[in-house]
């Protein structure tokens, strides 16, 4: 075995004594280091200033761990002096490192490690992590039982070099198998910090099972199936882009080209049952196409959006072939009820509604039911620098962009004295003729974004076809809420049950009656600065927590085997540094095996050739 590499410059020279692998007694050089460490103990015993210095280093790489460490209770943990003079910690009288010579003990342990990349299980006073790094071993992560030990160590020793080099996480971060698989992909070998592993059964179990955690050498394949028609088409397009951003291989089946054909059946001079039968045959045909593409491509997951052409038979065939299926029902279950026929045939069923709808899905036989709110696509929903021509065309004091459902017709008719512009087909009727923008025509997504950005106060009234005012069943949040926020466009939205968990009161302004809406319109038209500040906070929250990458990351983590979910990496797409993201960045993108790469290349060449025929 070659001599261990040393990493000079990472740690102070005083903490890097010369260690003999043949004897444990201190050498003169080591004695000098021990004297330095003893001085360190006298200077930094449970020092708040030292803690702040270490915390800054921890936040640079592991901000979520830093937040937990900052709030940790360190009572019961005190610094002590080893026989060598080094600082160690005692937890309720139990030493967290060698009482004789923690530096030498750590060097012996590190010297036995032959791997280049490891995960360190347990931190103690930090000596083992330092020793591994000095020897040039890449510490992919440090996993500790709880934040309190690290919080105490950060008050006793300067650990900033370690905290800037190795991501830190705690057992609570590894509750999901995908998190363990993500770590296992980054390091084949786990090194146990002796005292930590001895005192924590959970750390000991993690160390023992490390090599049995499954890993994947390829990325997952996700087939996204769009609708024939309906409002979920743009959501499907954003979802397939998000899957790709999450690191999956993606194919998108866009069935919107069949929309006219599906509508044609409704106009045939046939009984309704016959027309429905023909429409059903089209759905069956397209469902068979999904099965064939998914099977040929060897998809791991078929992810369908509401109104995708997938019936029970196609879904059952996919299950028989070992392909997982998930539905994101981005519609109101009270309006579209066909979910009752297919819910039991999906492996995963995601709903944008809370409360009773989730129970109804379970009652219909859905295996795994989850709440998954809608989101924004930062690449498509963003603030726009408008030209003067665009401001003149799209600008308004108050506007609404959407369809004229019953409750919107009734409520907006009471705003005749408000400078309101109504965008979308169907508004060019009395009494809205003068308010209907551009003759009541439809608008594209690009035009919608410009409408949002050019409007001072955007109205966001959730649709209801059975009431004259506010929707009495506020159990979901529509996509417009997230899209407006991402565009940094101020909005007034009717109160919704899930909304407080998604946006704070100072990020999105709500109303619950016509009179309250009128008051808010008047107020915010007179308070430009407050309006702009609210919109800016909403955009910040939307990008931090509510993008399609956030949503699809959650789906992949649940609906895929852990080793495949871990193989999909989202890098910095979410915009926050987590342990998993740090590990992804350190190791680079996963690769295919040579055999699989050759197979995939042949398949792609064949697909290109067929497309040209």
matplotlib code that plots the C-alpha trace (Angstrom):
import matplotlib.pyplot as plt

x = [0.0, 1.3, 2.1, -0.9, -1.2, -1.1, -3.2, -1.1, -2.9, -6.3, -5.4, -3.0, 0.5, 0.3, -2.6, -0.7, 1.9, 4.3, 2.8, 4.6, 2.5, 4.8, 4.7, 2.1, 4.5, 4.7, 7.7, 9.3, 7.5, 4.2, 4.9, 5.2, 1.8, 0.4, 1.6, -0.1, -3.3, -3.2, -2.8, -5.9, -7.9, -7.0, -7.9, -11.1, -12.9, -16.6, -16.0, -19.0, -16.7, -15.1, -18.6, -19.6, -16.4, -17.1, -20.8, -19.9, -17.8, -20.6, -23.2, -21.0, -21.4, -24.2, -26.7, -29.5, -27.2, -26.0, -29.6, -30.0, -26.6, -27.4, -30.5, -28.9, -28.8, -25.2, -25.9, -24.2, -21.3, -18.1, -14.5, -11.8, -8.0, -6.5, -3.3, -1.5, -2.9, -5.4, -9.0, -11.7, -15.4, -17.2, -20.9, -22.3, -18.8, -18.3, -15.3, -16.0, -12.4, -9.3, -8.5, -4.8, -4.1, -7.0, -4.7, -2.7, -5.8, -7.4, -4.2, -4.1, -7.8, -7.2, -4.1, -6.1, -8.4, -7.5, -10.4, -10.2, -13.8, -15.5, -18.5, -17.6, -20.3, -19.9, -18.0, -16.9, -14.4, -13.4, -10.0, -10.9, -12.3, -9.1, -6.9, -8.8, -8.5, -4.8, -4.2, -5.9, -9.1, -12.2, -14.9, -18.1, -20.1, -20.1, -23.2, -23.8, -26.6, -27.7, -26.6, -25.7, -22.3, -21.1, -22.5, -20.3, -17.2, -17.6, -17.3, -14.2, -12.0, -11.4, -13.1, -13.6, -11.3, -13.3, -16.7, -15.7, -14.5, -17.1, -20.9, -22.6, -25.9, -27.7, -29.7, -32.9, -31.8, -31.5, -35.1, -35.9, -34.1, -33.2, -31.1, -29.1, -28.7, -27.5, -24.8, -23.9, -23.4, -20.8, -18.7, -18.4, -16.7, -18.1, -15.7, -17.1, -16.0, -15.5, -17.1, -20.1, -20.9, -20.6, -23.0, -25.6, -27.4, -28.7, -25.2, -24.0, -26.8, -26.0, -22.3, -23.1, -25.5, -23.5, -22.2, -25.7, -27.4, -28.1, -26.7, -27.4, -24.9, -27.5, -30.0, -33.8, -35.9, -39.1, -41.8, -44.0, -47.5, -49.4, -53.1, -55.1, -56.6, -57.1, -55.3, -52.6, -50.7, -48.4, -48.0, -46.9, -44.3, -42.9, -43.0, -40.9, -38.4, -38.3, -37.6, -34.7, -33.4, -33.6, -31.2, -33.6, -33.6, -36.9, -39.2, -42.4, -45.5, -47.5, -50.9, -52.4, -52.1, -55.1, -57.3, -59.2, -59.7, -61.2, -63.5, -64.6, -66.3, -68.7, -70.0, -70.7, -74.4, -74.5, -76.1, -74.1, -73.2, -71.7, -69.7, -68.4, -67.4, -65.4, -63.7, -62.9, -61.3, -59.0, -58.0, -57.3, -55.2, -53.1, -52.8, -51.4, -48.9, -47.8, -47.3, -45.2, -43.0, -42.5, -41.7, -39.3, -37.5, -37.4, -38.9, -38.7, -41.7, -44.6, -45.7, -49.1, -50.9, -54.7, -56.5, -53.6, -55.0, -54.2, -57.0, -57.1, -56.0, -52.9, -52.0, -52.3, -50.1, -47.4, -47.5, -47.2, -44.1, -42.5, -43.0, -44.2, -47.0, -47.9, -50.7, -50.6, -54.3, -54.0, -57.8, -60.6, -61.9, -65.4, -65.4, -63.7, -64.7, -63.0, -60.4, -62.7, -62.1, -58.3, -57.2, -56.8, -54.6, -51.9, -49.1, -49.0, -51.7, -51.0, -53.7, -53.6, -56.4, -56.4, -59.0, -61.9, -60.6, -57.6, -59.9, -62.1, -59.0, -58.1, -61.7, -61.5, -58.6, -55.6, -52.6, -50.5, -52.2, -50.3, -51.0, -48.8, -49.6, -49.0, -45.9, -44.1, -41.6, -38.9, -37.8, -41.2, -42.7, -40.4, -40.4, -40.3, -38.8, -41.6, -41.2, -43.3, -45.4, -46.0, -46.9, -49.5, -50.9, -50.9, -50.9, -53.8, -54.4, -56.4, -56.7, -57.8, -56.5, -58.6, -61.9, -65.4, -66.7, -70.0, -68.6, -66.2, -69.0, -71.1, -68.3, -66.6, -70.0, -70.0, -66.7, -68.1, -66.5, -63.1, -60.5, -60.6, -59.4, -60.5, -58.3, -59.4, -62.1, -65.7, -65.4, -66.7, -70.3, -72.6, -71.8, -68.1, -67.8, -65.9, -63.6, -62.8, -59.2, -58.6, -62.1, -62.0, -59.5, -57.3, -53.7, -50.5, -48.3, -45.8, -48.6, -49.9, -46.6, -46.6, -50.2, -49.1, -46.0, -47.8, -50.7, -50.5, -53.1, -53.8, -57.0, -56.8, -60.3, -60.4, -63.0, -66.4, -69.2, -71.9, -71.8, -72.0, -69.1, -66.2, -65.6, -67.0, -64.6, -61.2, -59.2, -56.6, -54.4, -54.5, -51.4, -52.0, -51.0, -47.5, -47.1, -48.0, -45.6, -42.8, -43.4, -43.1, -46.6, -48.8, -52.0, -55.2, -56.3, -59.4, -58.6, -57.7, -57.2, -53.7, -52.4, -51.0, -48.6, -47.4, -47.1, -46.9, -49.4, -46.9, -46.2, -49.7, -52.7, -56.1, -59.8, -62.9, -65.7, -66.6, -66.4, -63.0, -61.8, -62.9, -61.2, -57.9, -58.0, -58.3, -55.7, -53.0, -53.5, -52.6, -49.6, -47.1, -44.1, -46.0, -47.4, -44.0, -42.4, -45.2, -44.7, -40.9, -41.3, -43.8, -41.3, -38.5, -40.7, -41.9, -38.3, -37.2, -40.0, -42.5, -40.9, -41.7, -38.3, -39.3, -42.5, -40.9, -38.0, -40.6, -42.3, -39.0, -37.9, -41.2, -42.1, -38.7, -36.6, -34.2, -31.1, -32.6, -34.0, -30.6, -29.0, -31.0, -29.4, -30.9, -27.6, -28.4, -31.8, -33.7, -31.4, -30.7, -27.7, -28.7, -26.6, -27.7, -27.0, -23.6, -22.8, -24.0, -21.8, -18.7, -19.0, -20.3, -23.0, -23.6, -22.6, -23.9, -22.0, -20.2, -22.7, -25.7, -24.2, -23.8, -27.3, -28.8, -26.7, -28.0, -31.6, -31.3, -29.8, -32.7, -35.2, -33.7, -33.8, -37.4, -38.4, -36.9, -38.8]
y = [0.0, 3.4, 5.9, 8.0, 11.4, 14.5, 17.6, 20.5, 23.8, 22.5, 22.3, 24.4, 22.9, 22.8, 20.2, 18.0, 16.2, 13.6, 10.2, 6.9, 3.9, 1.6, 3.2, 5.1, 7.2, 10.9, 12.1, 15.5, 16.9, 15.6, 17.0, 20.5, 20.0, 18.8, 22.0, 24.0, 22.1, 22.6, 26.4, 26.1, 24.6, 27.3, 30.0, 28.6, 26.7, 26.9, 30.2, 31.9, 33.9, 30.7, 29.2, 32.1, 31.6, 27.9, 28.6, 30.8, 28.0, 25.5, 27.7, 28.0, 24.3, 23.0, 25.8, 23.4, 21.8, 25.2, 26.2, 23.1, 23.6, 27.2, 26.1, 23.0, 22.6, 21.7, 21.3, 18.2, 18.5, 20.0, 20.4, 18.3, 17.8, 14.6, 13.3, 14.7, 18.1, 18.1, 19.4, 16.7, 16.7, 14.8, 14.1, 13.3, 12.1, 10.0, 11.0, 11.6, 10.9, 9.2, 10.5, 9.7, 11.1, 11.9, 13.1, 9.9, 7.7, 9.6, 9.2, 5.5, 5.2, 7.4, 5.4, 2.2, 3.8, 2.9, 4.4, 7.8, 8.8, 8.0, 9.0, 9.6, 8.4, 10.3, 13.5, 13.6, 16.4, 16.5, 14.7, 11.8, 14.2, 16.2, 13.2, 11.9, 15.2, 15.6, 12.2, 13.4, 11.3, 13.0, 13.1, 13.1, 13.8, 13.6, 12.1, 12.6, 11.5, 15.0, 18.6, 19.0, 17.3, 19.4, 22.5, 21.8, 20.9, 24.2, 26.1, 24.2, 23.9, 25.7, 23.3, 25.8, 23.9, 20.7, 22.4, 24.1, 20.8, 18.2, 18.5, 17.9, 16.1, 14.4, 11.2, 13.0, 14.0, 10.3, 9.3, 8.6, 5.7, 8.0, 10.2, 7.1, 6.0, 9.5, 9.3, 5.7, 6.7, 9.2, 7.0, 3.2, 3.2, 4.4, 5.1, 5.0, 7.4, 4.9, 6.7, 8.0, 4.6, 2.9, 5.3, 5.5, 2.4, 4.3, 5.3, 1.8, 0.3, 2.8, 1.8, -1.9, -1.8, 0.7, -1.7, -3.2, 0.1, -0.3, 2.2, 2.7, 3.4, 5.1, 7.8, 7.1, 7.2, 9.1, 9.2, 12.3, 11.9, 15.0, 15.5, 15.4, 18.7, 20.8, 23.2, 20.7, 20.9, 23.7, 22.0, 18.8, 20.8, 22.4, 19.0, 17.3, 20.2, 19.8, 16.1, 16.8, 19.5, 16.9, 14.7, 12.1, 11.1, 12.3, 11.7, 13.7, 12.4, 15.4, 14.2, 17.7, 17.1, 14.7, 17.4, 18.3, 14.6, 14.0, 17.0, 15.9, 12.9, 15.2, 16.6, 13.3, 12.6, 9.6, 8.8, 10.1, 6.5, 5.9, 9.1, 8.3, 4.9, 6.2, 8.7, 5.9, 4.0, 6.9, 7.0, 3.2, 3.6, 6.4, 4.4, 1.5, 3.9, 4.9, 1.3, 0.5, 3.6, 3.0, -0.7, -0.1, 2.7, 0.7, 3.6, 3.4, 5.8, 6.9, 10.3, 11.4, 14.7, 15.1, 14.0, 12.0, 9.1, 6.3, 3.9, 1.0, -1.6, 0.4, 1.1, -2.5, -3.6, -1.1, -2.6, -6.1, -5.0, -3.5, 0.1, 2.4, 4.9, 8.2, 10.6, 14.3, 15.3, 19.0, 19.5, 19.8, 16.3, 17.8, 19.0, 16.1, 12.7, 10.2, 9.7, 7.2, 4.8, 4.9, 5.9, 2.2, 1.4, 4.0, 3.2, 6.9, 9.5, 13.1, 15.7, 19.5, 19.3, 18.7, 17.3, 15.3, 14.8, 12.9, 10.6, 10.1, 9.0, 6.5, 5.2, 4.8, 2.4, 4.6, 2.8, 5.8, 9.2, 12.4, 16.1, 17.9, 21.6, 23.3, 25.4, 27.9, 27.4, 30.1, 29.7, 30.6, 32.7, 35.6, 39.4, 41.0, 44.3, 45.6, 47.9, 51.0, 49.3, 46.3, 48.5, 50.3, 47.0, 44.9, 47.5, 48.1, 49.2, 46.1, 43.0, 39.4, 36.7, 33.6, 32.0, 33.5, 30.9, 31.6, 33.1, 35.3, 36.6, 37.5, 39.0, 41.0, 42.4, 44.2, 46.0, 48.2, 51.3, 49.7, 50.2, 46.5, 44.7, 41.1, 38.8, 35.6, 34.2, 34.6, 38.1, 40.1, 39.9, 42.3, 43.8, 43.2, 44.3, 47.5, 45.7, 42.7, 43.1, 42.9, 41.7, 38.8, 36.7, 34.0, 34.6, 32.7, 31.9, 34.6, 37.1, 36.0, 36.8, 40.3, 40.8, 39.9, 42.2, 45.1, 45.1, 47.0, 44.8, 41.3, 39.6, 35.9, 34.5, 30.7, 29.2, 27.9, 26.8, 26.4, 29.6, 33.3, 34.5, 33.1, 29.3, 27.7, 24.7, 26.4, 23.2, 23.9, 26.7, 27.3, 27.6, 31.3, 31.9, 30.6, 32.0, 35.5, 35.2, 34.1, 37.0, 39.3, 40.5, 41.7, 39.7, 39.7, 36.1, 34.6, 32.9, 29.2, 26.6, 25.4, 29.0, 29.9, 26.9, 28.1, 31.8, 34.2, 37.0, 39.6, 37.7, 37.2, 39.3, 37.6, 38.6, 36.7, 39.0, 41.5, 44.4, 43.4, 43.0, 46.5, 48.0, 46.2, 47.3, 50.9, 50.6, 49.0, 51.3, 54.1, 52.3, 51.4, 50.8, 48.4, 46.6, 46.1, 44.9, 42.3, 41.1, 40.9, 38.7, 36.5, 35.9, 35.0, 32.5, 31.0, 30.4, 29.0, 26.6, 26.3, 25.5, 22.4, 21.1, 21.1, 19.2, 16.6, 16.1, 15.0, 12.7, 11.0, 10.5, 8.7, 6.9, 5.6, 3.0, 4.8, 4.0, 5.5, 8.5, 9.2, 8.9, 11.8, 15.0, 18.5, 20.4, 24.0, 24.0, 24.5, 27.3, 26.0, 24.0, 20.7, 17.8, 15.8, 18.7, 19.2, 15.5, 15.7, 18.7, 17.1, 13.9, 15.0, 13.4, 9.7, 7.7, 4.7, 1.4, 0.9, -1.8, 0.3, 3.3, 1.3, -0.1, 3.4, 4.9, 2.2, 2.9, 6.6, 6.2, 3.9, 6.4, 9.3, 7.2, 6.2, 9.9, 10.9, 8.2]
z = [0.0, -0.9, 1.8, 2.8, 1.2, 3.3, 2.8, 3.9, 4.2, 5.3, 9.0, 11.1, 11.3, 15.1, 14.9, 12.4, 14.5, 13.1, 13.9, 14.0, 12.9, 15.0, 18.4, 20.4, 22.6, 21.8, 19.7, 20.4, 17.4, 18.7, 22.2, 20.6, 19.0, 22.3, 24.0, 21.3, 21.8, 25.5, 24.9, 22.6, 25.5, 27.9, 25.3, 23.8, 26.6, 25.6, 23.9, 22.3, 20.0, 18.8, 18.3, 16.1, 14.0, 13.6, 12.9, 10.0, 8.5, 9.0, 7.3, 4.2, 3.4, 5.6, 6.4, 7.5, 10.0, 11.2, 12.0, 14.2, 15.9, 16.7, 18.6, 20.3, 24.1, 25.1, 28.8, 30.2, 27.8, 29.2, 27.9, 29.5, 29.1, 27.8, 29.2, 26.1, 26.8, 24.0, 24.4, 24.5, 25.4, 28.1, 27.9, 31.3, 32.3, 29.2, 27.1, 23.4, 22.4, 23.8, 27.3, 26.7, 23.3, 20.9, 18.1, 18.1, 18.3, 15.4, 13.3, 13.9, 12.8, 9.8, 8.9, 8.6, 6.0, 2.4, 0.6, -1.1, -0.3, 3.0, 5.2, 8.8, 11.2, 14.5, 15.1, 18.7, 19.3, 15.6, 15.7, 13.4, 10.8, 10.9, 10.7, 7.6, 5.9, 6.7, 5.0, 1.8, 2.4, 1.0, 3.7, 1.7, 4.8, 8.6, 10.1, 13.8, 16.1, 17.2, 17.0, 20.6, 20.4, 17.4, 19.1, 22.1, 20.1, 18.1, 21.4, 22.5, 19.3, 16.0, 13.6, 10.8, 8.3, 8.8, 8.6, 5.3, 3.9, 4.9, 4.8, 8.1, 8.7, 11.5, 11.9, 11.4, 7.9, 7.0, 7.8, 4.1, 2.4, -0.5, 1.7, 2.8, -0.8, -1.8, 0.8, -0.1, -3.7, -2.7, -0.5, -0.6, 2.8, 6.1, 9.0, 12.5, 15.2, 18.1, 21.0, 19.0, 17.5, 20.9, 22.5, 19.7, 18.5, 15.5, 14.4, 15.0, 12.8, 10.0, 10.1, 10.1, 7.1, 5.1, 2.4, 2.0, 1.0, -2.7, -5.3, -8.9, -11.7, -13.9, -13.8, -13.6, -16.8, -16.4, -19.1, -18.7, -20.2, -21.1, -21.5, -24.7, -23.8, -20.7, -18.4, -17.4, -20.7, -19.6, -16.2, -18.0, -20.0, -16.8, -15.1, -17.8, -17.6, -13.8, -14.0, -16.3, -13.9, -11.1, -13.0, -14.6, -18.2, -19.5, -22.5, -22.9, -24.7, -25.8, -26.9, -27.4, -31.1, -30.7, -29.1, -32.3, -33.0, -29.6, -30.0, -33.4, -31.9, -30.1, -33.3, -35.1, -35.8, -33.5, -30.1, -27.1, -26.1, -29.5, -29.5, -26.0, -27.2, -30.1, -27.8, -25.4, -28.3, -28.9, -25.3, -25.3, -28.5, -27.0, -23.7, -25.7, -27.2, -23.7, -22.7, -25.8, -25.5, -21.7, -22.3, -25.2, -23.4, -20.2, -18.2, -14.4, -13.9, -16.0, -14.6, -15.9, -15.6, -15.2, -18.4, -19.7, -21.9, -19.5, -18.6, -16.1, -18.6, -19.7, -16.1, -15.1, -18.0, -16.9, -13.4, -14.7, -16.6, -13.4, -14.4, -11.6, -12.3, -10.7, -11.4, -10.5, -10.5, -11.0, -11.3, -8.8, -7.9, -7.6, -11.2, -13.0, -11.5, -13.9, -11.2, -9.6, -12.5, -12.4, -8.9, -7.8, -10.8, -10.1, -7.7, -6.6, -6.7, -6.0, -5.4, -5.2, -2.6, 1.1, 3.4, 2.2, -1.4, -0.1, 1.8, -1.3, -3.3, -0.6, -0.5, -4.3, -3.8, -4.5, -3.0, -2.0, -1.8, -1.3, -1.2, -3.8, -4.4, -7.7, -8.4, -10.7, -13.4, -12.9, -16.5, -17.8, -14.9, -14.1, -13.9, -17.3, -18.4, -20.6, -23.5, -23.7, -26.4, -24.1, -21.2, -23.3, -24.5, -21.4, -18.6, -16.2, -12.7, -12.0, -14.2, -14.3, -16.7, -16.9, -17.8, -17.0, -14.5, -12.8, -9.6, -11.5, -13.6, -10.6, -8.5, -11.2, -12.4, -9.0, -9.9, -12.7, -11.1, -10.8, -13.6, -14.4, -17.6, -18.2, -20.3, -21.9, -24.2, -23.1, -21.5, -24.5, -23.3, -21.4, -18.9, -19.5, -23.2, -22.3, -19.9, -22.1, -23.3, -27.1, -27.8, -25.4, -27.3, -25.7, -24.6, -24.7, -21.7, -22.8, -23.0, -19.6, -18.0, -19.5, -18.3, -14.8, -14.9, -16.4, -13.9, -10.6, -8.9, -10.2, -9.1, -8.4, -7.8, -7.7, -10.1, -9.0, -11.3, -8.6, -6.5, -7.2, -5.1, -3.2, -3.6, -0.4, -0.8, -0.5, -0.3, -3.1, -4.4, -8.2, -10.4, -10.9, -7.2, -7.7, -11.2, -10.1, -7.2, -9.4, -11.8, -8.8, -9.6, -6.8, -6.3, -4.3, -3.9, -2.2, 1.1, 0.7, 3.4, 2.3, 1.6, 5.0, 4.8, 1.4, 1.8, 4.7, 5.3, 4.1, 0.9, -0.5, 0.4, 0.7, 0.8, 1.8, 0.5, -2.2, 0.2, 1.5, -2.1, -3.0, 0.1, -0.7, -4.4, -3.3, -0.6, -2.8, -5.7, -3.3, -1.8, -4.5, -2.3, 0.0, -3.0, -4.6, -1.3, -0.9, -4.4, -4.0, -0.8, -2.7, -5.5, -3.0, -1.3, -4.6, -5.8, -2.5, -1.9, -4.7, -8.1, -10.2, -9.3, -5.7, -6.5, -8.9, -6.5, -3.9, -6.5, -7.6, -4.0, -3.2, -6.4, -7.5, -5.7, -3.3, -5.3, -8.5, -6.8, -5.3, -8.7, -9.9, -8.7, -8.8, -8.2, -7.3, -9.1, -5.9, -4.8, -1.3, -0.2, 1.4, 2.3, -0.8, -3.1, -1.6, -2.1, -5.7, -6.4, -4.9, -6.9, -10.3, -12.5, -12.5, -15.6, -17.5, -17.7, -21.1, -22.0, -21.2, -22.9, -26.1, -25.9, -25.4, -28.2, -30.7, -29.5, -30.0, -33.5, -34.4, -33.0, -35.0, -38.2, -37.7, -37.1, -40.4, -42.4]

ax = plt.figure().add_subplot(projection="3d")
ax.plot(x, y, z, "-o")
ax.set_aspect("equal")
plt.show()
